Amino acid sequence: MSQPCSILAADVVTSLGAGCEEVWSQMMRGTCGLRPMKRFPHGKYRTDVAGEIPDEVMAGLAPHGAGADETRAYALALGVGRRLVRALPADLPRQQTGLVLATTKAEIDELHHKVLSREIRDATLFSIKKLSVFMENRVASLISRERFNPFVMARDLARDLGLAGPVLAVSSACASGSIAIIQAARLLTRGEADRVLVIGVDVLADFILAGFSALAALSRGPCRPFDQSRDGLSLGEGAGALLLARAPDRGSPLAILRGWGMTGDACHITAPSRTGEGLRRALLGALAMAGLAPQDIHYINSHGTGTVYNDEMEAEALGAVFGEAGPPVSSMKGYFGHTLGAAGVIEAALCLKVLRERAVPASMGLTDLGVGRPINVTRVPLRPDPLDNLLTIKCGFGGVNAVLAISRA
């Protein structure tokens, strides 16, 4: 990229707690935040285990601006956003600060509740055809004006955070968070904003749990990325936020976003490409933009969902670019689950801790490597030297791949 972007501040909320320091500390202690769910009936889905945020953590967001009457998704997004907005200089005009939201489903739990409200349940006298049309029109009406529409949610967040710069929403499946960071960097390099707040958020909902159950994609216990016995992913909920600025900036950066790569496999509506070719090209694109060679990368934060095909695809791509003796690789999903559209932002924020602490978290759940292409997946925390440059990978339904190259400030 012509000018790297500074990452000035970061925040996360996951099932392990609130704040990068707390979540990182729990990860390095080997704490697993995948537990039996409390908000959902047991036995209804393929698994009862997920990365559900504890009630006390949600309650702790209220002092940071999230009201008790907000939905779970909005409370999470607003809570992490408020803490980062406080990092803005007092003399920086808010019209020069933009916002990019990443989410796959936004307030899907609230949409589900409203669509199945009394208004719908009392429509039993409708014919099936009329009921179908009625529900379709009702959902379309709700989405156009409420926060089930990601852009409406982004607009409301910008308003409540006092930001008057450009507002965007990204919903590109599980790569949404990384792509939102890329869109923020593009706003900065084009001079459309001086700083951009990126927020990623997704919550557990019946719609999501039932959908992944129907795909038989959920692990019955905590997920085990890259392990020979892996049997699916574990869902999680959470929010992450990053504050980006054009470099140089008056702030003191935590890290530098040096480049990225994005590709689309267009292979299948849900299954990843078996060859990993799209991800391979995204990896090479990120390296080229950052001006780095494969040997310059000291850690790779993988997508690592724990499904049979995703992990195999990632191993193919990583092996093709880095070889068998590549840098250490680990997945963070075994700690707090797959947070969908928030994953790219949450895990990028935690990657800043990797660089600052010069430490690599273990890939929780890995006992025996179970992918065809040998890669260097870590079983225990490491302290490689040097640890100056890393890649973070996110892939999504539809074959979308996004890779970010981040370096020490």
C-alpha positions as CSV (number, residue, x, y, z in Angstrom):
1,M,0.0,0.0,0.0
2,S,1.2,3.5,-0.7
3,Q,0.9,4.5,3.0
4,P,0.5,2.1,5.9
5,C,-2.2,2.8,8.4
6,S,-1.7,3.1,12.2
7,I,-3.8,1.1,14.6
8,L,-4.2,3.4,17.6
9,A,-6.5,1.5,20.0
10,A,-8.3,-1.8,20.3
11,D,-11.0,-3.4,22.4
12,V,-12.8,-6.8,22.6
13,V,-15.6,-8.5,24.4
14,T,-15.9,-12.3,24.2
15,S,-17.0,-15.2,26.4
16,L,-13.6,-14.9,28.2
17,G,-14.4,-11.3,29.4
18,A,-14.1,-7.7,28.3
19,G,-11.0,-5.9,27.2
20,C,-7.9,-7.1,25.3
21,E,-5.9,-7.5,28.5
22,E,-8.5,-9.7,30.2
23,V,-9.2,-11.9,27.2
24,W,-5.5,-12.2,26.4
25,S,-4.7,-13.2,30.0
26,Q,-7.4,-15.9,29.9
27,M,-6.0,-17.2,26.6
28,M,-2.5,-17.4,27.9
29,R,-3.7,-19.3,31.0
30,G,-5.4,-21.8,28.7
31,T,-9.0,-20.9,29.7
32,C,-11.7,-22.2,27.4
33,G,-14.8,-20.0,27.1
34,L,-16.8,-22.6,25.3
35,R,-19.4,-23.7,27.9
36,P,-23.0,-25.0,28.1
37,M,-25.3,-22.2,27.0
38,K,-27.7,-20.5,29.4
39,R,-30.0,-18.5,27.1
40,F,-31.0,-21.4,24.9
41,P,-32.8,-24.7,25.5
42,H,-30.5,-27.7,25.7
43,G,-31.0,-30.6,23.3
44,K,-32.5,-28.4,20.6
45,Y,-29.3,-28.0,18.5
46,R,-26.5,-30.3,17.5
47,T,-24.6,-29.0,20.5
48,D,-25.3,-27.2,23.8
49,V,-21.8,-25.7,23.9
50,A,-20.9,-22.2,22.6
51,G,-18.9,-19.1,23.5
52,E,-21.7,-17.3,25.3
53,I,-20.9,-14.0,27.0
54,P,-21.6,-14.2,30.7
55,D,-24.3,-12.0,32.2
56,E,-21.9,-10.1,34.4
57,V,-19.8,-9.1,31.4
58,M,-22.8,-7.8,29.6
59,A,-23.9,-5.9,32.6
60,G,-20.5,-4.3,32.8
61,L,-21.0,-2.7,29.4
62,A,-23.7,-0.3,30.8
63,P,-21.2,2.2,32.3
64,H,-19.7,2.6,28.9
65,G,-22.9,3.8,27.3
66,A,-24.9,0.7,26.5
67,G,-28.4,1.1,28.0
68,A,-30.4,-1.7,29.5
69,D,-33.0,-1.3,26.8
70,E,-30.6,-1.9,24.0
71,T,-30.5,-5.2,22.1
72,R,-27.6,-7.6,22.9
73,A,-25.9,-6.9,19.6
74,Y,-26.2,-3.1,19.9
75,A,-25.1,-3.0,23.5
76,L,-22.0,-4.9,22.6
77,A,-21.2,-2.7,19.6
78,L,-21.9,0.5,21.5
79,G,-20.0,-0.6,24.5
80,V,-16.7,-1.3,22.7
81,G,-17.2,1.7,20.5
82,R,-17.5,4.1,23.4
83,R,-14.2,3.0,25.0
84,L,-12.3,3.7,21.7
85,V,-14.0,7.0,21.0
86,R,-12.5,8.2,24.2
87,A,-9.1,7.7,22.6
88,L,-9.9,10.4,20.0
89,P,-8.0,13.7,20.6
90,A,-10.4,16.3,22.0
91,D,-9.5,18.7,19.2
92,L,-10.1,16.3,16.3
93,P,-13.4,17.2,14.5
94,R,-15.8,14.3,14.6
95,Q,-16.7,14.9,11.0
96,Q,-13.2,13.6,10.1
97,T,-13.8,10.3,11.9
98,G,-15.7,7.5,10.1
99,L,-17.2,4.2,11.1
100,V,-17.2,0.8,9.4
101,L,-19.4,-1.9,10.9
102,A,-18.8,-5.6,10.3
103,T,-21.6,-8.1,11.0
104,T,-23.2,-11.1,9.4
105,K,-26.6,-11.0,11.1
106,A,-26.8,-7.7,13.0
107,E,-29.9,-7.8,15.3
108,I,-31.1,-11.1,13.9
109,D,-32.4,-12.2,17.3
110,E,-34.7,-9.1,17.5
111,L,-35.8,-9.7,13.9
112,H,-36.7,-13.3,14.7
113,H,-38.7,-12.1,17.7
114,K,-40.6,-9.5,15.7
115,V,-41.4,-11.7,12.7
116,L,-42.8,-14.4,15.0
117,S,-44.7,-11.9,17.1
118,R,-48.4,-12.0,17.8
119,E,-49.1,-10.2,14.6
120,I,-47.6,-13.2,12.7
121,R,-48.9,-16.0,15.0
122,D,-52.5,-14.7,14.7
123,A,-52.4,-15.0,11.0
124,T,-53.5,-18.6,11.1
125,L,-56.6,-17.9,8.9
126,F,-54.3,-16.9,6.0
127,S,-53.7,-19.4,3.2
128,I,-50.1,-20.7,3.1
129,K,-49.5,-18.6,0.0
130,K,-50.9,-15.4,1.6
131,L,-49.1,-16.0,4.8
132,S,-45.8,-16.4,2.9
133,V,-46.3,-13.2,1.1
134,F,-47.3,-11.4,4.3
135,M,-44.2,-12.6,6.1
136,E,-42.0,-11.6,3.2
137,N,-43.4,-8.1,3.1
138,R,-43.3,-7.8,6.8
139,V,-39.6,-8.8,7.0
140,A,-38.7,-6.5,4.1
141,S,-40.5,-3.6,5.9
142,L,-38.6,-4.3,9.1
143,I,-35.2,-4.6,7.5
144,S,-35.6,-1.4,5.6
145,R,-36.0,0.7,8.7
146,E,-34.6,-1.1,11.7
147,R,-31.2,-2.4,12.8
148,F,-31.7,-5.8,11.2
149,N,-30.2,-3.9,8.3
150,P,-26.4,-3.7,9.0
151,F,-26.2,-0.2,7.5
152,V,-29.0,1.1,9.7
153,M,-27.1,-0.3,12.7
154,A,-23.9,1.4,11.5
155,R,-25.7,4.7,11.0
156,D,-27.2,4.5,14.5
157,L,-23.8,3.6,16.1
158,A,-22.1,6.6,14.4
159,R,-24.9,8.9,15.6
160,D,-24.7,7.6,19.2
161,L,-20.9,7.8,19.2
162,G,-20.9,11.3,17.8
163,L,-19.0,10.4,14.6
164,A,-20.0,12.4,11.5
165,G,-17.5,11.0,9.0
166,P,-18.2,8.3,6.3
167,V,-20.3,5.3,7.5
168,L,-20.1,1.9,5.9
169,A,-21.4,-1.6,6.7
170,V,-19.8,-4.8,5.6
171,S,-21.6,-8.2,5.6
172,S,-19.4,-10.7,3.8
173,A,-20.0,-13.8,5.9
174,C,-17.2,-14.7,8.3
175,A,-14.6,-12.5,6.5
176,S,-16.7,-9.4,7.3
177,G,-14.4,-8.2,10.1
178,S,-11.2,-8.3,8.1
179,I,-12.9,-6.7,5.0
180,A,-14.3,-3.9,7.3
181,I,-10.7,-3.2,8.4
182,I,-9.6,-3.1,4.7
183,Q,-12.5,-0.7,3.8
184,A,-11.5,1.6,6.7
185,A,-7.9,1.6,5.4
186,R,-9.2,2.6,2.0
187,L,-11.2,5.5,3.4
188,L,-8.0,6.7,5.1
189,T,-5.7,6.3,2.1
190,R,-8.2,8.1,-0.1
191,G,-8.3,11.0,2.3
192,E,-12.0,10.6,3.1
193,A,-11.3,10.5,6.8
194,D,-8.5,11.2,9.3
195,R,-9.5,8.3,11.6
196,V,-11.9,5.4,11.2
197,L,-13.5,3.3,14.0
198,V,-14.0,-0.3,12.9
199,I,-16.6,-2.3,15.0
200,G,-17.4,-6.0,14.5
201,V,-20.3,-7.6,16.3
202,D,-22.4,-10.8,16.2
203,V,-24.5,-12.6,18.8
204,L,-25.8,-16.1,19.3
205,A,-29.4,-16.5,18.2
206,D,-31.8,-19.3,17.5
207,F,-31.6,-18.6,13.8
208,I,-27.8,-19.0,13.7
209,L,-27.7,-22.0,16.0
210,A,-30.5,-23.8,14.1
211,G,-28.8,-23.0,10.7
212,F,-25.4,-24.4,11.6
213,S,-27.1,-27.4,13.2
214,A,-28.9,-28.0,9.9
215,L,-25.6,-27.9,8.1
216,A,-24.2,-30.5,10.6
217,A,-21.3,-28.0,11.0
218,L,-21.3,-27.8,14.8
219,S,-18.9,-29.7,17.1
220,R,-20.6,-31.6,19.9
221,G,-18.0,-30.4,22.3
222,P,-15.5,-27.5,22.2
223,C,-14.1,-27.2,18.7
224,R,-10.6,-28.6,17.9
225,P,-9.1,-26.7,15.0
226,F,-6.7,-28.7,12.9
227,D,-7.0,-31.8,15.1
228,Q,-7.4,-35.3,13.7
229,S,-10.6,-35.7,15.7
230,R,-12.2,-32.3,14.8
231,D,-15.9,-32.6,14.0
232,G,-17.1,-29.0,13.5
233,L,-17.0,-25.5,14.7
234,S,-18.2,-23.9,18.0
235,L,-20.2,-20.7,17.7
236,G,-19.4,-17.7,19.8
237,E,-20.6,-14.2,20.2
238,G,-18.7,-11.0,20.8
239,A,-17.6,-7.6,19.6
240,G,-14.3,-6.0,18.7
241,A,-13.2,-2.5,17.8
242,L,-10.1,-0.9,16.2
243,L,-9.3,2.7,15.7
244,L,-7.3,3.3,12.6
245,A,-5.5,6.5,11.4
246,R,-3.4,7.6,8.5
247,A,0.3,7.3,9.2
248,P,2.0,9.3,10.6
249,D,-0.6,10.4,13.2
250,R,-0.3,12.3,16.4
251,G,-1.3,9.2,18.3
252,S,1.0,6.5,19.4
253,P,0.3,3.4,17.3
254,L,-0.1,-0.1,18.7
255,A,0.8,-1.6,15.3
256,I,0.8,-0.9,11.6
257,L,-1.5,-2.3,9.0
258,R,0.9,-2.8,6.1
259,G,-1.2,-4.6,3.5
260,W,-4.0,-7.1,2.7
261,G,-5.2,-9.6,0.1
262,M,-8.8,-10.4,-0.8
263,T,-10.1,-13.1,-3.2
264,G,-13.3,-14.9,-4.0
265,D,-13.4,-18.6,-4.9
266,A,-17.0,-18.6,-6.1
267,C,-16.7,-22.4,-5.4
268,H,-19.8,-23.2,-3.3
269,I,-22.4,-21.5,-1.3
270,T,-21.0,-22.9,2.0
271,A,-18.1,-25.2,1.4
272,P,-14.6,-23.9,0.9
273,S,-12.4,-24.7,-2.1
274,R,-10.7,-28.0,-1.7
275,T,-7.5,-26.7,-3.3
276,G,-7.1,-23.5,-1.3
277,E,-6.1,-21.6,-4.4
278,G,-8.2,-18.5,-3.5
279,L,-6.7,-18.2,-0.1
280,R,-3.2,-18.8,-1.5
281,R,-3.7,-15.8,-3.8
282,A,-4.9,-13.7,-0.9
283,L,-1.9,-14.6,1.1
284,L,0.5,-13.7,-1.7
285,G,-1.5,-10.5,-2.3
286,A,-1.1,-9.4,1.3
287,L,2.6,-10.2,1.3
288,A,3.1,-8.2,-1.9
289,M,1.2,-5.2,-0.7
290,A,3.1,-5.2,2.6
291,G,6.5,-5.6,0.8
292,L,7.2,-8.8,2.8
293,A,8.5,-12.2,1.9
294,P,7.2,-15.5,3.4
295,Q,10.2,-15.7,5.6
296,D,9.4,-12.3,7.1
297,I,6.2,-13.6,8.7
298,H,6.7,-14.7,12.3
299,Y,3.1,-15.8,13.2
300,I,-0.1,-16.7,11.4
301,N,-3.5,-16.3,13.0
302,S,-5.5,-18.8,11.0
303,H,-9.2,-18.8,10.4
304,G,-9.1,-22.4,11.9
305,T,-12.8,-23.1,12.5
306,G,-12.5,-26.8,13.3
307,T,-14.5,-28.0,10.4
308,V,-13.0,-30.8,8.3
309,Y,-12.9,-28.9,5.0
310,N,-12.0,-25.4,6.2
311,D,-8.9,-26.6,8.1
312,E,-7.8,-28.8,5.2
313,M,-8.2,-25.9,2.8
314,E,-6.2,-23.6,5.0
315,A,-3.4,-26.1,5.4
316,E,-3.2,-26.5,1.6
317,A,-2.9,-22.7,1.1
318,L,-0.5,-22.2,4.0
319,G,1.7,-25.1,2.9
320,A,1.8,-23.9,-0.7
321,V,3.0,-20.4,0.4
322,F,5.2,-21.1,3.5
323,G,6.1,-24.8,3.2
324,E,6.3,-27.3,6.0
325,A,8.8,-25.3,8.1
326,G,6.7,-22.1,8.0
327,P,6.0,-19.8,10.9
328,P,3.9,-20.9,13.9
329,V,0.1,-21.1,13.2
330,S,-2.7,-21.1,15.7
331,S,-6.5,-20.7,15.8
332,M,-8.2,-18.6,18.5
333,K,-11.6,-20.3,17.9
334,G,-11.0,-22.9,20.6
335,Y,-10.9,-20.1,23.3
336,F,-14.1,-18.2,22.6
337,G,-15.7,-19.8,19.4
338,H,-16.3,-18.6,15.9
339,T,-17.8,-15.0,16.3
340,L,-18.7,-14.8,12.6
341,G,-18.7,-11.3,11.3
342,A,-16.9,-10.0,14.5
343,A,-14.1,-12.6,14.2
344,G,-11.8,-10.5,11.9
345,V,-11.9,-7.5,14.2
346,I,-11.7,-9.4,17.5
347,E,-8.8,-11.6,16.4
348,A,-6.9,-8.7,14.8
349,A,-7.2,-6.8,18.1
350,L,-5.7,-9.8,19.9
351,C,-3.0,-10.1,17.3
352,L,-1.8,-6.7,18.5
353,K,-1.2,-8.4,21.9
354,V,0.8,-11.0,20.1
355,L,3.1,-8.4,18.7
356,R,3.3,-6.3,21.9
357,E,3.8,-9.3,24.2
358,R,6.0,-11.2,21.7
359,A,4.0,-14.3,22.4
360,V,2.0,-16.7,20.3
361,P,-1.1,-18.4,21.9
362,A,-1.5,-22.1,21.6
363,S,-4.1,-23.5,19.2
364,M,-6.5,-24.8,21.9
365,G,-8.0,-28.2,21.3
366,L,-5.1,-29.5,19.2
367,T,-3.7,-32.9,20.2
368,D,-2.8,-34.7,16.9
369,L,-2.5,-32.7,13.7
370,G,-5.1,-34.0,11.3
371,V,-4.6,-32.2,8.0
372,G,-3.0,-33.6,4.9
373,R,-0.5,-30.8,4.4
374,P,1.9,-30.5,7.3
375,I,1.9,-27.0,8.8
376,N,3.4,-25.6,12.1
377,V,0.3,-25.5,14.3
378,T,1.2,-24.7,17.9
379,R,0.1,-26.9,20.8
380,V,1.6,-24.7,23.5
381,P,2.2,-20.9,23.8
382,L,5.4,-19.8,22.2
383,R,7.8,-16.9,22.3
384,P,9.5,-16.8,18.9
385,D,12.3,-14.3,18.3
386,P,11.8,-12.2,16.2
387,L,8.1,-11.5,16.3
388,D,7.6,-8.4,14.2
389,N,5.2,-9.3,11.4
390,L,2.1,-11.5,11.3
391,L,-0.8,-12.4,9.0
392,T,-4.4,-12.9,10.2
393,I,-6.7,-14.9,7.9
394,K,-10.5,-15.0,7.7
395,C,-12.6,-17.0,5.2
396,G,-16.4,-17.0,4.7
397,F,-19.3,-18.7,3.0
398,G,-19.3,-18.2,-0.7
399,G,-15.6,-18.6,-1.0
400,V,-14.5,-15.1,0.3
401,N,-10.9,-14.9,1.7
402,A,-9.3,-11.9,3.4
403,V,-5.7,-11.7,4.8
404,L,-4.3,-8.8,6.7
405,A,-0.5,-8.1,7.2
406,I,0.2,-6.4,10.5
407,S,3.6,-5.3,11.9
408,R,5.0,-3.9,15.1
409,A,4.9,-0.1,15.3
